[in-house]
């Protein structure tokens, strides 16, 4: 965990909400949100630094460059249409493959 040169074995990571909906994707320094989080803890912090403090008033999708904005406070989606398109396609392709291959966890006999 402390390794400075540690690298993820994954090319990208998709995030899902509690309801199973695709919520976001991260690839490299970019993170793209498709859904507003249902976790409304933002704004309850004494310092306005939580990433949800700035999100509810912005239209989706939300794109963040985590290399320069780890707190996810500056949505740059408007100026990065190609990045948004690329990540959206990647996320929806992955989600489609995942849901096509889904298996029931319990089958009643």
C-alpha positions in Angstrom: 0.0 0.0 0.0 2.9 2.4 0.6 4.8 1.5 -2.5 5.6 4.6 -4.5 5.8 2.6 -7.7 2.9 0.4 -7.1 0.7 -0.1 -10.2 -2.8 -1.5 -10.4 -3.2 -4.7 -12.3 -6.3 -3.3 -14.0 -6.5 -1.0 -16.9 -9.7 0.6 -15.6 -12.2 0.2 -12.7 -16.0 0.6 -12.8 -17.9 1.6 -9.8 -21.4 0.5 -9.1 -24.0 1.9 -6.7 -25.9 -0.1 -4.1 -28.7 -0.7 -6.6 -26.3 -2.3 -9.1 -26.3 0.6 -11.5 -23.1 1.7 -13.2 -22.0 4.8 -11.3 -18.5 5.7 -12.5 -15.4 4.6 -14.2 -11.7 5.4 -13.5 -9.0 5.0 -16.0 -5.5 6.4 -15.3 -5.9 9.9 -13.9 -9.5 10.3 -15.1 -12.7 9.5 -13.2 -16.1 9.9 -14.9 -19.3 9.8 -12.8 -22.6 8.8 -14.5 -24.8 8.9 -11.4 -25.1 11.2 -8.5 -24.1 9.4 -5.3 -26.9 8.4 -3.0 -24.5 8.9 -0.1 -25.3 12.4 1.1 -22.6 12.8 3.7 -21.1 15.8 1.7 -21.8 19.1 3.4 -21.8 17.6 6.9 -18.1 17.9 7.2 -16.7 20.9 9.2 -14.5 21.9 6.2 -16.0 22.1 2.7 -13.6 19.6 1.2 -15.6 16.4 0.7 -16.0 15.6 -2.9 -19.8 15.6 -2.7 -20.0 19.1 -1.5 -19.6 20.4 -5.0 -21.4 17.7 -7.1 -25.2 18.0 -6.5 -25.5 21.3 -8.4 -23.5 20.2 -11.4 -25.1 18.4 -14.4 -23.9 14.9 -15.2 -21.5 13.6 -16.3 -18.8 14.7 -14.0 -15.2 14.2 -15.1 -12.2 14.7 -12.8 -8.5 14.6 -13.3 -7.4 12.9 -10.1 -3.7 13.8 -10.8 -4.5 17.5 -10.1 -7.9 17.2 -8.3 -7.9 14.3 -5.9 -10.8 15.7 -4.0 -13.0 15.7 -7.2 -14.0 19.4 -6.8 -13.5 20.6 -10.4 -15.7 19.1 -13.1 -13.8 19.4 -16.4 -16.3 17.4 -18.6 -17.2 20.4 -20.7 -13.7 20.9 -21.9 -12.8 17.2 -22.4 -15.6 15.8 -24.7 -13.2 13.2 -26.2 -12.2 11.8 -22.8 -15.9 11.7 -21.7 -16.9 9.8 -24.9 -14.0 7.4 -24.6 -14.7 6.6 -21.0 -18.4 6.4 -21.5 -18.0 3.8 -24.3 -15.5 1.8 -22.3 -17.8 1.8 -19.2 -21.0 0.9 -21.1 -19.2 -1.9 -23.1 -17.9 -3.4 -19.8 -21.3 -3.1 -18.1 -23.0 -4.7 -21.1 -20.6 -7.6 -21.0 -20.9 -8.0 -17.3 -24.7 -8.0 -17.3 -24.9 -10.4 -20.3 -22.8 -12.9 -18.3 -24.6 -12.5 -15.0 -25.5 -15.7 -13.3 -28.2 -16.0 -10.6 -26.9 -16.4 -7.1 -29.7 -18.7 -6.1 -31.9 -21.0 -8.1 -35.0 -22.4 -6.5 -35.5 -26.1 -7.3 
